[in-house]
Amino acid sequence: MKLQTLAYPEKGAKKPVFHLIKKTENYKVFSISFEEGAFLKNHRAPVPATLTCLKGKVAYITEKGKKILLKNEQVDISPSEIHAVKALESSTCLLILDFHNL
């Protein structure tokens, strides 16, 4: 399988850019590219998910606090958890949505 060229935000963009990498019956995989300071506002994941920081530094923010993700660090996301993501520097993350057990 050949990956398509990933999409990157324009310099100074305040919103991340999502790119669907793969979709199957059981999961979806996205790349999310952020410019420093870009913010993904509070939301819930539709299914269990995993967010992995591939490059850069992001803050995963919930009611319980903030977790800083550096390169190759990840966080599991529950569908019931309201969360936001802020890029502390130019970053690329991998988001896996798991539809398997629905």
C-alpha positions in Angstrom: 0.0 0.0 0.0 1.3 3.4 -0.9 0.4 6.3 1.4 -0.9 9.4 -0.3 0.8 12.7 0.3 -0.2 14.0 3.7 -1.9 17.4 4.0 -0.3 20.1 6.1 -1.8 23.3 7.4 -0.8 26.7 6.0 1.7 28.7 8.1 -0.1 30.3 11.0 -3.3 28.2 10.7 -5.3 28.0 13.9 -7.0 24.7 13.0 -5.4 21.3 12.4 -5.6 19.5 9.0 -7.1 16.0 9.0 -6.1 13.4 6.4 -7.8 10.0 6.1 -5.0 7.4 5.6 -7.1 4.2 5.8 -10.7 3.2 6.4 -12.0 -0.3 6.9 -15.1 -1.8 8.5 -13.3 -1.9 11.9 -11.2 1.2 12.0 -10.2 4.6 10.5 -6.7 6.0 10.6 -6.1 9.8 10.2 -3.0 12.0 10.3 -3.6 15.3 12.0 -1.2 18.1 11.3 -0.9 21.2 13.5 0.9 24.5 13.2 2.2 25.7 16.6 -0.7 27.1 18.6 -3.4 25.3 16.5 -6.3 24.1 18.6 -8.9 21.3 18.3 -11.8 22.5 20.5 -13.6 20.4 23.1 -15.3 17.3 21.6 -15.9 13.6 22.2 -14.6 10.7 20.1 -17.4 8.7 18.4 -15.7 5.4 19.4 -12.7 4.3 21.4 -9.6 6.0 19.9 -5.8 6.3 20.3 -3.9 9.5 19.6 -0.2 9.1 18.9 2.2 12.1 18.5 4.5 11.3 15.6 6.3 14.7 15.5 6.3 17.7 17.7 4.6 18.3 21.0 0.8 18.5 21.8 -1.3 18.9 24.9 -4.2 16.5 25.3 -6.6 18.4 27.6 -9.5 17.0 29.6 -11.6 18.0 32.7 -9.0 16.1 34.7 -6.0 18.0 33.4 -3.5 18.2 30.7 -1.2 15.5 29.3 1.8 16.5 27.2 2.5 14.2 24.3 6.0 14.1 22.8 7.2 12.1 19.8 6.0 8.5 19.9 3.8 9.0 23.0 0.2 8.2 22.9 -3.1 8.4 24.9 -6.2 6.2 24.7 -9.4 8.1 24.4 -12.8 7.0 25.7 -15.9 8.0 23.8 -17.3 9.5 27.0 -14.3 11.8 27.6 -14.6 15.4 26.5 -11.2 16.5 25.3 -9.3 19.1 23.3 -5.8 19.1 21.7 -3.5 22.0 21.4 -0.2 22.1 19.4 2.7 23.4 21.6 4.9 23.3 18.5 4.4 22.2 14.9 3.2 18.6 15.2 1.8 15.6 13.4 -0.3 13.0 15.1 -1.9 9.7 14.2 -5.5 9.1 15.2 -7.0 5.6 15.2 -10.7 5.2 15.6 -11.7 1.7 16.7 -15.2 0.6 15.4 -14.3 -3.1 16.0 -16.4 -3.8 19.1 -19.5 -1.8 18.2 
